[in-house]
Amino acid sequence: MKRAIFDAKTRLLMRNDRRAFEVMVRNERLGGAAFEELSRGAATRIALHAFDSSPFYRELYAGAGFGREDVAEAGNFSALPVVTKAALRDAGDAVLSMTVPSSRALVSQTGGSTGSPLRVRNDQAAPTAAMWWRIYRWWGVHPADDMAFIYRRLRQGREALVYAAQWWPSRHLHLDARAITDDAIETFVRDWQRVRPRLLVAYVEGATAVATHLARTGRTLPTSAVSVTAAMLQPGQRALLESVFRAPVFDTYRSAEIPWIAAECEQHEGLHVAGDQRLVEIVDDAGRAVDAGTEGSVVVTDFSNEVFPLVRYEMGDRSRRLDGACACGRVFPRIAPVQGRLADVVRTPSGRRITGGLSGLFLGDPGAIRQMQVVQAADYAVTIRYVPTTPGGARDAAATAVRALRTLLDDDAVAVSAMEVESIESQGGKARLVISHAPDAP
């Protein structure tokens, strides 16, 4: 009944999203040449729109020697300047399109976990709903199914009532990721047992906190699928979540700036980029594409945001491109799960900066731990904090991780140790891979 009511509502009120969804489903099975043509055309179109309508982009491209004809040439796209968070923050409203009605602009703000929050605008006309309908379909979930959410945004009062009415008869449970206490979890569990949602959508650390609480007493909360985002999903966390929620875990890549960038399919062989809506490039420090399998900076272009164009936008994350086709048969390219942020840096007194390889310190025995975090003190000493799967059961794996990090640092002046902890500190349901208080050496 819920699915039938949802279909009736969307046919009446969301016709554009329904049409977009049908096109998106067809796009998954395009031939390789047709998909490349679609992607190249969309990237060039949004870049030209940015040049024509955004003062920020016109100045940026002109300053780099690109005229309108240059931007209109598809072969020049990968040479366009990369846009950073700092540049957007400084530009402010100059990024906005001068030709798109301001009524389409929806304010969105990053959490600011690595610095000052960034305020952007999403496009109300973008087919965002159709994007998540399609990805839920990969997981065997219908948008009308009952769901549970662990996010940092919690609706209150009239807003909550309006939200519930919009989704009726579907039911949505919410746990505030900023206030995950034992009492809050128990209330969430009671509501869960009453509603029995088919999907949990959560920040990685928020879902881990709930699962850890339940695992202590041997309880489970069965569902059909678990979707996580906002931080690197570590192997031990996936195992914990799957054991508590009795369902497959699907990693996703999303942000306040650009929603629904990539997600795992049922094969769990990397994250499919929503390639008809976004272009994801993995680049080096100069903005040039790196080979498949090489870790680099994630640069994303949003084809569907005409209000606040984001063209070759540096996300601040690191990943790598995966070669070959996925067994699911979808044409969309794949990237590896995000392996930390560009700000996840370990420093040495000699001036070296280690930005890669830190997420793989426990790859030799990934099941030994649930979580890890690298903490560097002001004197450059490094501590690998880790939560073992079983108390005291990861000492050998931790010793191996210490040796691996010493090799990466290649500096005898940096002390490296490991510490078993009960939990990893998070902020608003998100946890950093690296926290460093060490200064950049001369």
N, C-alpha and C positions, 0 to 999 in steps of 0.2 A: 504494500500500500504506500509506504514512504517513497519508494522509487517512482511509483506512478504519479503521486502528487508532485514530486520534484520535476518530473518530465513535463507535467501540465504547466507548472509555474514557469519553467524556463521557456517553453514554447510561447507562452503569453508575454513574458516580461524580459526574456534574455535571448531574443531571436538572433542577434548578432553573434553572441557567444556560442550559441548552438551551431551556427553556420561555420564559425571559426574552428570549433571543435571537430566538425566533420572534415574540414580541409586538413587540419593538423593530423588526424588519424591517417588520412591518405598519404600525407607527406612522409610518414614513417617508412613507407614502402616504395618510395621513388627509386628509380635507377640512379646509379652513382653520378652520371653525367647530368641528369636532370636536377639532382640535389645540388651539385656544385654550381650550376647556373642560377638556381634559386638563391643560394647563399651569397654568391658574388653580387648578384643584382640587388639584393636587399641591403647588403653592406654599403654598396656604392650609393644607393638611394638615400640612406639615412645620413651618410657623410655629406652628400650634396645638400640635403635639407638643413643640416647643421651649418654649413657654410653660408647658405642663402638667408637663414633666419636668425642665427644666434650671433650676437656681437662678439662673444668670447671665441667661438670657433673661427669666425672670419679673421679676427686678429691673429689667432694662433696659427692658422694655416698660411695666411699671408706672410707672417713673420718667418715661417719655415720655407718660403719660396713657392707656395702652391696657390695658383689662381683657380678660378672656377672650372676651367677646362681640365686642369690637372686633377682636381678632386673628382670630376665626372668620369675620369678614366679608371676603370676597375683595376687595371694593373698597378695603379699607384697607391691603392688602399693601404697595403702593408707598410708603406713608407710614411704615412701620415704620422704626425707626432702623437706619442702616447700621452694621455691625460691622467694626471695624478690627483689624489684626494686634496693635497695642498693647493693645487691650482684651482680646483673647483671651489674650495673653501674661500680662497682669495677673490675669485671672480663673482661669487654670489649670484645675484639675479641676472648678470650679464650672460649667463649660460642659457637662460630661458629663450625659447623661440618667440620671435616678434610676430609670427604669422598664425600661431595657434591660440585659440581663445583661452584666457586665463582660467575660465571655469573648469577646464579639463585638468588643471594641476592639483594633485593630491600631495600634501606635504608628507615627507618621510624622512626619518632621521636615524642615522646609525647609532649604535650603542656607545661608541666612543671608548671601547675597551683597550685600544692601543693609542689613545690620544684624545684630541678634541672631537666631539661628535660632528658629523657632516650632515648638513640639511640639504636634501634634494627634493625633486618633485617627480612623482610617478604620474603616468598618463591615464586618466580615467577611461579613455577610449581604447586602451590596450586590452587585448583578449586574455587578461590574466586568469580569469575563471576557467576558460577553456584549457589553459596550460595545465592547471592542476587537475582538472577533470581527466585529461589525457594521461598524466602520470599516475594518478590513482588507478586508472584502468590497467596500467602495467602490473599493479599489485593485487588485482582482483577486488578492488574496493570501488563502490559506487558513491558519488558525492552525497547521496541522500542517506547513506548509512550513518548510524550513531557513531560519534567520535569523541576522543579525549585529547586535550591539549595541555602541554606544559610549556608556557611561554612567559615572557616578562610583562605582557600587556594583559590586564584583567579588566573586563568591563564591569561597571558598577551602575546601580540605580536604573534610571530610564534607559540608558544605553544598553544595559544588559537585557531589559525587557524587550526593547525593539529588536535586538539581535535574536532573542529566542523566538519572537513572533515571525521574523523573516525565515528562520530555519524550520519552523513547525511543519510537520510532526517529528522531524529529526531532532535528536537531542545531542547537545555538546557539553562535555564536562571540561572545566578549566582549573588548573593549578598554577598559581603565580610562581614563576621560577625565581623570583627575587625573595620569596618568603617560604622556602621549603623546610618546614619544621616537622617533627614527628607527628604533632597533632594535625597539621595541615595534610600530611600524607594519609593519615588514618581517615580523615574526612573524605579525601579523594578516593580512597579504597572503598569506603561504604557507598559512595555515589557510583563508583565503577560497578560494583556488584549488583546494584539496582538497575543500571542502564545496560551494562555489558556491551561497550562500544566495540566496533569491528576494526577501528584504526586508532593508534596512538601517534600523535604528531608532537614532537618534543625537541627542545634543546638537548644535545647529547648529555651534558652534565646534569640537567634536570631529570632526565629519564634514569640516569645512572644512580642518582640519589634515591629515587623511589625504589628502584630495583634492589639496591643495597639494603635499604630498610626492610624490604620484604624478605630478602634472602636470609637475613639473620634469623628469622623465625620459620623458614621453610615454606613461605606462602608464595602463591603464583596468582597472576591476573591474566588469564588467557584472553587472547584477541586474535585477529586474523593477520594484522601487519603492524609494524612499528616503523615510523619514518623519523629520522633524526637529522639535525642540522646545527649550524652555528659553531661547531668546533670539530677538530679531527676525531673521527671514530676509531678508537684503538681496538685491536683484536680482542683483548680481554673484556672490553666493554660490550662488544657485539655478543660475545658468548654469554655474558651475564644477562643482558637484556633478552636474548632469545630463550634463556632458561627460565626467566621469571614470567615473561609475557607469552611464552609458548607459541611464538610466531616468528617468521623471518623479519630481519631488520634491514631496512632500505636506507642507505646513506643518500643525502641530498645536498646540493650546493645552491644556496640561496643567499640573498642579502637584502638589506633595506633599500639599497640603490637599484638593484636589478633582481626582481623575484624570479624564482624557478629557472635557474641557469642550467642545472644538470641533475640527474638522478639515476640511481641504480634501477635496472630492470630485474626480471625474475632470475636472470642468469648470474647476477652479482659479479660481473666481469668488468668492473670499472663503472664510471658514471657517464651515461649518454647525455651529451649536450643537446638541448632543445634547439637543434640546428636550423630550424625554419624560423626561429624567433630571436636567436642570439648567435653571435660568432665568438668562439673562444680561441684565443691564440696563447701559446706558451712561448715566451720570449726571453732573451737575455737582457743584460743591463742597458743595451743600446736599442732595445725595442725590436730586435731581429728575431725571427722564428728560430727555435732550436729543434734539433732532430727528435723524432719520436723516442721516448724512453729517457730523454734528458730533462732533468728538473729545471724549471724556470719560473718566471713571474707570470701570473694569470692576468691576461688582458681581455676584456669583454666588450663587445659592441651589442647594444640593445636595439633590435630592429623596430620595436613597437612603441618606443617612447619618443614622441614628436614634441612634447611639451618641454622637456629638459633633456636634450640629446646626450647620450653617453656613447661616445665613439672612441674605440681603442682606450677604454678606461682601465687603469691599473687597479685591480681589486685589493692589492696588498697581500695576496696569498701566493703560495707556491704549489705547483703540481707538475705533471708531465703528461704528454699526449700518448695514447695507446694506439698501436698500429693494428691493422687487421680488422676483420669483421666480427661482430658479436654473434654468438650462436642463436640469439633471438631473431635475427634477420632484419632488424631495424637499420636503416641507412645512416642514422645519425652518428657522428664521430664520438669517441669516448676519451675521457681523461681519467687519470688515477685519482683516488680520493685526495683531497687537499692535504698537504703534508706540513701544515704550519703557515705562518704569516711571514712576510718580509721583515716584520719587526721582531721575529723570533731569532735573535742573534746572540751568540756567545762570543765574548771578546777575549783576547789575550793581551798581556802587557807589551808584547812585541808589535801589536797593531793588527794582528790577524782577526778576521771576522768569520765565524762559522755559521752559515745559514742553511746548510743542507745536511742530510743524514741524521739529524737529531731525532726524528720521529721513528727511526728504525733501530734504535739502540737495543731493543728487546726482540728483534726479529728472529734471533736464533731460538727463542723459546717464547713466542708471543702469548701462549696460554698461561704463562706463569704469573702475569700481572693483569689487573683490570684497568689501571690508569697509571700515567707517569707524568712528571713535570720536571724540567731542568731549571734550577734556581741558581743564579750566580750572584755572589756577594760583591760589595764594592772593592774588595781586595783581589778580585778575579777568581776566588775559590768557587768551585762548582759542586753542587749537591744534586744527585738524581733522586728525586722523591718518587716513590712508587707504592702502589696499593697492590699487595699480592692477592692472587686468587684464593689462596689459603694462607693463614697467618704463618710466617716463617718459611713458606714454601718456595720463595723466589730468590734465596740468597745466592745460589750459583748463577742464576740468570742476571742478577744485579751485579755480581762481580765481573761477568762477561761484558755487561753494559759499561761499567767503569773503564775497563780496558779499551773498549771500542771508542769511548769518548776521549780518552787520553791520546789515542792514535789520531783522532780527528784534530785535536788541539795542537799536538806536536810541540808542546811547550812544557818543559819540566817545572817551570815556575808556577804553573797553575795546579793547585791541589784539586783532585777529583774524588768524590766519595758518593756512596749511595745510602739512602735512609728509607727504611720501611715506615709507612704512615698509614693511618686508618682511612684518610680521605684526602682529596686534592681540593684546595680552596678554589671556589669559583665565584664569579661576580655576575649576578643576574642570570644564573643558569649556564654561564659560559666560563670556560677555563682556558688560560693561555698555556701553550706548550713550553714557552720559555719566559722566565722573569729574570731580567738582568739588571743589576744595579751598578755594574762595572762601567767605568768611563771608556770612551774611545781613546786609545793610546796614541801618542804622536806618531 
